């Protein structure tokens, strides 16, 4: 434990931040320390495992995916020190329900049970969209292959199968023909079961959606504060094609930054889910004037999107995220709309096989601001089907680009990422 005497200035209260101790979320800690006048605490099942935990004033020892265990740790800390949380802010998807459980125990500002249910279950989410007139794909639920076949008969192919309870493209797969349903069902279910023990997911919760033809996909970051909402920024997603639609990177500012209809759909989607606290990440398929909301997460966008917004527009979205959890609405800041440059992330992906060597990279360009590896020698590099297959990430930014430089920045960063991947990894192909 570091010095927590600053709690005297906040009535023996602290800000608890959940999920900021992982790659591309760590600047949530910077924002918390900068904007909150008292101690900032984190939580981890293994506090010594991450160097990022050194930046918290204290780290509670508990699994922040487990609501009961997390609440027990907060209560034990209160009994030992007399300190209580003033707010509990989730940074990643699987901490949202934990933040709600702790906040409800202490009577803090948080999401409603209805908002939690709608934002965590894709089926409940789609029903809320349909009731509110928010455009989205038609869908059916299934638990077994027979149920999938029955539901598919009520939909129009192609379809997209996905688990109801997770994101990151885990288990997501396109199906073009009924003959492909058995193999697609196995893939969707096996993918969920791989991660189920970590998050205590139940088997048999899946849905099939009609495939929405789109030219591209974007995400819209929305600030929710009581009954007030505002769009912060729009991000262009770089995605692989079917059947897995794996995300390959993000870019800010988006070509759709000034798309008024898109911005309104994102606000309407958050309202339909009754999200009244914190940032929300809204994913939308775009095809000309046709929009279709894929899903909404009631937490800040991942994959470095918050950092891209910070670099491009000059402010941290995390600041308003915490403010909405700490106090009643007192007005949104004037979110800048003029970009100072263009920023992008690109995920590194080694060929499938066993990683035999990881070499240092020298001579990064001035535009490359960060090169972070997640793969190590001996790891299996798997096919690019979801976020689980990533081997690292490249961050890049160019200030005041020319018009041509801005248009070509996505392909430029993708080429840099491919070059760095070749320089970094030696892979023995899978047999």
C-alpha positions in Angstrom: 0.0 0.0 0.0 1.3 3.5 -0.9 0.3 6.7 0.9 -3.5 7.0 1.0 -3.5 10.0 3.3 -5.2 11.9 0.4 -8.4 10.2 1.5 -8.7 12.9 4.1 -9.5 15.4 1.4 -12.4 13.2 0.0 -14.1 12.2 3.3 -12.2 8.9 3.6 -13.3 7.9 0.1 -11.4 6.6 -2.9 -12.0 6.0 -6.6 -11.9 2.3 -7.5 -11.0 1.6 -11.2 -11.6 -1.9 -12.5 -9.8 -3.3 -15.6 -7.2 -0.6 -16.3 -4.2 -2.9 -15.6 -4.2 -4.4 -19.2 -2.6 -3.3 -22.5 -4.2 -0.3 -24.1 -6.4 0.5 -21.1 -3.6 1.8 -18.8 -4.1 5.5 -19.5 -7.3 5.2 -17.6 -5.1 5.2 -14.6 -3.4 8.4 -15.7 -6.8 10.1 -16.1 -8.0 8.9 -12.6 -4.8 10.2 -10.9 -5.1 13.5 -12.7 -8.7 14.2 -12.1 -9.6 12.6 -8.7 -8.3 14.4 -5.6 -8.2 11.3 -3.4 -6.6 7.9 -3.6 -7.1 5.8 -6.7 -7.3 2.1 -6.2 -7.2 -0.9 -8.5 -8.0 -4.6 -8.1 -6.2 -7.7 -9.2 -6.3 -11.4 -8.4 -2.4 -11.1 -8.5 -1.4 -7.6 -7.7 2.3 -8.2 -8.2 1.7 -9.7 -11.7 1.3 -6.4 -13.6 3.8 -3.5 -13.5 0.8 -1.2 -14.1 -0.5 -1.9 -10.6 2.4 0.2 -9.3 0.6 3.3 -10.5 -2.4 2.8 -8.2 -2.3 4.1 -4.7 -3.3 0.6 -3.6 -4.5 -2.6 -5.3 -7.2 -4.8 -3.7 -6.5 -8.5 -4.1 -9.5 -10.1 -5.8 -10.7 -11.3 -9.1 -12.4 -8.4 -10.7 -14.5 -10.7 -12.9 -16.1 -12.1 -9.8 -18.7 -9.8 -8.2 -18.9 -11.6 -4.9 -15.2 -11.9 -4.4 -14.6 -8.3 -5.5 -17.2 -6.9 -3.0 -15.7 -9.0 -0.2 -12.3 -7.4 -0.9 -13.8 -3.9 -0.8 -15.6 -4.6 2.5 -12.5 -6.2 4.1 -10.5 -3.1 3.1 -13.1 -0.9 4.7 -13.0 -2.8 7.9 -9.2 -2.6 8.0 -8.8 1.1 7.0 -12.2 2.8 7.4 -12.1 3.8 3.7 -15.0 3.4 1.3 -15.3 3.8 -2.4 -16.8 7.1 -3.7 -17.2 5.6 -7.2 -16.5 2.3 -9.0 -15.7 2.8 -12.6 -15.4 -0.2 -15.1 -12.9 0.1 -17.9 -13.5 -3.3 -19.6 -16.6 -5.3 -20.5 -16.3 -8.1 -17.9 -16.0 -5.7 -15.0 -19.3 -3.8 -15.6 -21.4 -6.2 -13.6 -18.8 -6.1 -10.8 -18.9 -2.3 -10.6 -22.7 -2.4 -10.4 -22.6 -5.0 -7.5 -20.1 -3.0 -5.5 -21.8 0.4 -6.2 -25.3 -0.9 -5.2 -23.9 -2.2 -1.9 -22.6 1.3 -1.1 -25.4 3.3 -2.7 -23.2 4.8 -5.3 -24.0 6.1 -8.8 -24.0 3.3 -11.3 -25.9 1.6 -14.1 -29.4 0.3 -13.4 -30.1 -3.4 -13.4 -32.1 -3.0 -16.6 -29.2 -1.2 -18.3 -26.8 -3.9 -17.2 -29.1 -6.7 -18.5 -29.6 -4.9 -21.8 -26.0 -4.1 -22.4 -24.5 -7.5 -21.4 -26.9 -9.8 -23.3 -27.0 -9.4 -27.1 -30.5 -10.8 -27.3 -32.0 -8.4 -24.7 -30.0 -5.6 -26.4 -31.5 -6.4 -29.8 -35.0 -6.5 -28.4 -34.5 -3.1 -26.8 -33.3 -1.7 -30.1 -36.3 -3.1 -32.0 -38.7 -1.6 -29.4 -37.0 1.8 -29.7 -36.8 1.7 -33.5 -33.0 1.5 -33.6 -31.9 -0.2 -36.8 -30.3 -3.7 -36.2 -30.2 -7.1 -37.7 -33.1 -9.6 -37.3 -32.0 -12.5 -35.0 -33.1 -15.8 -33.4 -31.7 -17.6 -30.4 -30.4 -21.1 -30.2 -28.8 -23.5 -27.8 -28.5 -26.6 -29.9 -27.9 -27.4 -33.5 -31.6 -28.4 -34.0 -32.6 -25.0 -32.5 -30.2 -23.3 -34.8 -31.6 -25.0 -37.9 -35.2 -24.0 -36.8 -34.2 -20.4 -36.2 -32.2 -20.2 -39.4 -35.4 -21.3 -41.3 -37.0 -18.1 -40.1 -34.1 -15.9 -41.3 -32.6 -15.0 -44.6 -29.1 -16.3 -45.4 -26.3 -15.3 -45.1 -26.3 -15.4 -41.3 -23.8 -14.5 -38.6 -23.6 -16.7 -35.5 -22.2 -15.4 -32.2 -22.4 -16.0 -28.4 -24.8 -13.7 -26.5 -22.4 -12.9 -23.7 -19.1 -11.8 -25.1 -17.4 -9.7 -27.7 -13.9 -9.4 -29.4 -15.2 -11.6 -32.3 -15.0 -14.7 -30.1 -17.2 -17.4 -31.7 -18.4 -15.0 -34.5 -18.7 -16.7 -37.9 -20.6 -16.1 -41.1 -22.7 -18.8 -42.6 -23.7 -18.7 -46.3 -25.7 -21.8 -46.7 -27.7 -24.2 -44.4 -25.2 -27.0 -45.1 -22.6 -25.0 -43.2 -24.6 -24.8 -40.0 -23.2 -27.9 -38.2 -19.5 -26.8 -38.6 -20.4 -23.2 -37.7 -22.3 -24.3 -34.7 -19.3 -26.3 -33.4 -17.0 -23.3 -34.0 -19.3 -20.9 -32.2 -19.8 -23.2 -29.2 -16.2 -24.3 -28.9 -15.0 -20.7 -29.0 -17.2 -19.8 -26.1 -16.3 -22.8 -24.1 -12.6 -22.0 -24.4 -13.1 -18.7 -22.5 -16.1 -19.8 -20.3 -14.1 -20.8 -17.3 -12.4 -17.4 -17.0 -15.7 -15.5 -17.0 -18.1 -18.1 -15.6 -20.2 -18.2 -18.9 -23.0 -20.7 -19.3 -23.1 -23.0 -22.3 -26.0 -22.8 -24.8 -26.4 -19.0 -25.1 -26.1 -18.1 -28.7 -27.8 -16.2 -31.4 -28.0 -16.1 -35.2 -28.4 -12.8 -37.0 -29.1 -11.9 -40.6 -25.9 -10.7 -42.3 -25.9 -7.0 -43.0 -24.1 -6.0 -46.1 -22.0 -2.9 -45.4 -19.1 -1.0 -47.0 -17.5 -0.5 -43.6 -17.9 -0.5 -39.8 -17.3 2.3 -37.3 -17.5 2.7 -33.6 -19.1 5.8 -31.9 -17.9 6.7 -28.4 -20.8 8.2 -26.4 -20.7 9.9 -23.1 -23.7 9.1 -20.9 -24.3 11.2 -17.8 -27.7 10.8 -16.1 -30.2 11.5 -18.9 -27.7 13.5 -21.0 -25.6 12.1 -23.9 -23.0 13.4 -26.2 -20.9 11.9 -29.0 -17.1 12.2 -28.3 -15.7 10.8 -31.6 -16.1 8.3 -34.4 -13.5 5.6 -35.2 -13.0 3.7 -38.4 -12.5 0.0 -37.8 -10.2 -2.1 -40.0 -11.6 -5.6 -40.3 -10.8 -8.8 -42.1 -13.4 -10.3 -44.4 -15.7 -13.3 -43.8 -16.1 -15.7 -42.2 -14.6 -14.2 -38.9 -14.6 -10.4 -39.5 -11.5 -10.1 -37.2 -10.6 -6.6 -36.1 -7.2 -5.6 -37.4 -7.0 -2.0 -36.1 -8.6 1.4 -35.5 -8.3 4.8 -36.9 -9.3 8.3 -35.7 -10.7 10.6 -37.1 -13.2 8.5 -39.0 -14.5 9.3 -42.5 -17.9 9.4 -40.8 -17.0 11.9 -38.1 -19.5 14.4 -39.3 -22.2 11.9 -40.2 -25.2 13.4 -38.3 -27.4 10.4 -38.8 -24.8 8.0 -37.5 -24.1 10.2 -34.4 -27.9 10.3 -33.7 -28.3 6.5 -34.1 -25.5 6.0 -31.5 -27.2 8.3 -29.1 -30.5 6.5 -29.7 -28.9 3.1 -29.1 -27.6 4.2 -25.7 -30.9 5.6 -24.7 -32.7 2.4 -25.7 -30.4 0.5 -23.3 -31.0 3.0 -20.6 -27.2 3.7 -20.2 -27.0 6.7 -17.9 -23.5 6.4 -16.6 -20.0 6.5 -18.2 -18.7 6.0 -21.7 -20.4 3.6 -24.2 -18.8 2.0 -27.2 -21.4 1.7 -30.1 -20.5 -0.4 -33.1 -22.4 0.4 -36.4 -22.3 -1.0 -39.9 -22.5 1.6 -42.6 -23.7 1.2 -46.2 -24.4 4.7 -47.6 -27.5 6.0 -45.8 -28.2 2.6 -44.3 -27.1 2.0 -40.8 -27.3 -1.1 -38.5 -26.2 -1.1 -34.9 -24.2 -4.2 -34.2 -23.9 -3.9 -30.4 -23.2 -1.5 -27.6 -20.8 -1.9 -24.6 -21.4 0.1 -21.5 -17.8 0.9 -21.0 -15.0 2.8 -22.8 -13.9 1.6 -26.2 -10.9 -0.7 -26.2 -8.1 -1.4 -28.6 -6.4 2.0 -27.8 -9.4 4.0 -29.1 -9.4 6.3 -26.0 -5.7 7.0 -26.6 -6.3 7.7 -30.3 -9.0 10.3 -29.3 -6.6 11.8 -26.8 -3.8 12.2 -29.4 -6.1 13.4 -32.2 -8.4 15.8 -30.3 -6.3 16.7 -27.2 -8.4 15.4 -24.3 -8.9 12.1 -22.4 -12.3 10.5 -22.7 -11.7 8.8 -19.4 -12.1 12.2 -17.7 -15.8 12.4 -18.4 -16.2 8.7 -17.8 -15.1 9.2 -14.2 -17.0 12.4 -13.8 -20.3 10.7 -14.6 -19.7 8.2 -11.9 -18.6 10.7 -9.3 -21.2 13.5 -9.4 -24.6 14.6 -10.9 -24.6 16.1 -14.4 -23.1 19.6 -14.4 -22.6 20.0 -18.2 -20.5 18.3 -20.7 -17.2 19.9 -21.6 -16.8 21.4 -25.1 -15.5 18.2 -26.9 -13.2 19.3 -29.7 -14.2 18.4 -33.2 -11.0 19.6 -35.1 -8.4 16.9 -35.5 -4.8 17.8 -34.7 -3.6 14.8 -36.8 -4.5 11.2 -37.6 -3.9 8.2 -35.4 -4.2 4.5 -35.9 -3.5 1.1 -34.2 -2.7 -2.1 -36.1 -2.6 -5.5 -34.5 0.4 -7.7 -35.2 -0.3 -11.2 -36.5 2.4 -13.8 -36.9 1.7 -16.7 -39.3 0.1 -19.8 -37.6 2.6 -22.0 -35.9 5.0 -22.0 -32.9 6.9 -18.8 -32.2 10.6 -19.8 -32.1 12.2 -16.4 -31.8 11.3 -12.8 -30.9 13.9 -10.3 -32.2 14.3 -6.6 -31.2 13.3 -4.0 -33.7 15.4 -1.0 -34.3 14.9 2.2 -36.2 11.1 2.9 -35.8 9.8 5.7 -37.9 8.8 9.0 -36.2 5.1 8.1 -36.8 5.4 4.9 -34.7 4.7 5.8 -31.1 4.4 2.4 -29.6 5.2 -1.2 -30.4 3.8 -3.7 -27.8 4.2 -7.4 -28.0 1.9 -10.0 -26.4 3.4 -13.1 -27.9 6.6 -14.7 -26.6 8.9 -17.6 -27.5 7.1 -20.9 -27.4 3.6 -19.5 -27.9 1.3 -20.9 -30.5 0.3 -18.3 -33.1 -3.2 -19.2 -34.0 -5.3 -18.3 -37.0 -6.7 -14.8 -37.0 -10.3 -15.5 -35.8 -10.6 -13.2 -32.8 -8.8 -10.9 -30.4 -7.2 -14.0 -28.9 -5.0 -14.4 -31.9 -3.2 -11.1 -31.6 0.5 -11.1 -31.1 1.0 -7.4 -30.4 0.0 -3.9 -31.5 1.5 -0.9 -33.2 0.4 2.6 -32.4 1.0 5.4 -34.9 0.2 9.1 -35.2 1.0 11.8 -37.7 0.4 15.5 -36.8 -1.1 17.8 -39.4 -1.0 15.4 -42.3 -1.6 16.4 -45.8 -4.9 15.3 -47.4 -3.2 12.4 -49.2 -1.3 11.4 -46.0 -4.5 11.2 -44.1 -6.3 9.2 -46.7 -3.4 6.7 -47.0 -2.7 6.5 -43.3 -4.6 3.2 -42.7 -2.7 1.3 -45.4 0.6 3.0 -44.3 0.2 1.8 -40.7 -0.9 -1.7 -41.9 2.2 -1.9 -44.0 4.3 -0.9 -41.0 2.7 -3.5 -38.8 3.3 -6.2 -41.4 7.0 -5.2 -41.7 7.4 -5.2 -37.9 5.8 -8.6 -37.6 8.3 -10.0 -40.2 11.2 -8.4 -38.3 10.0 -9.6 -34.9 8.9 -13.2 -35.2 10.4 -16.4 -36.4 7.6 -19.0 -36.6 7.7 -22.8 -37.1 4.7 -23.6 -39.2 2.0 -25.8 -37.7 2.0 -29.4 -39.0 
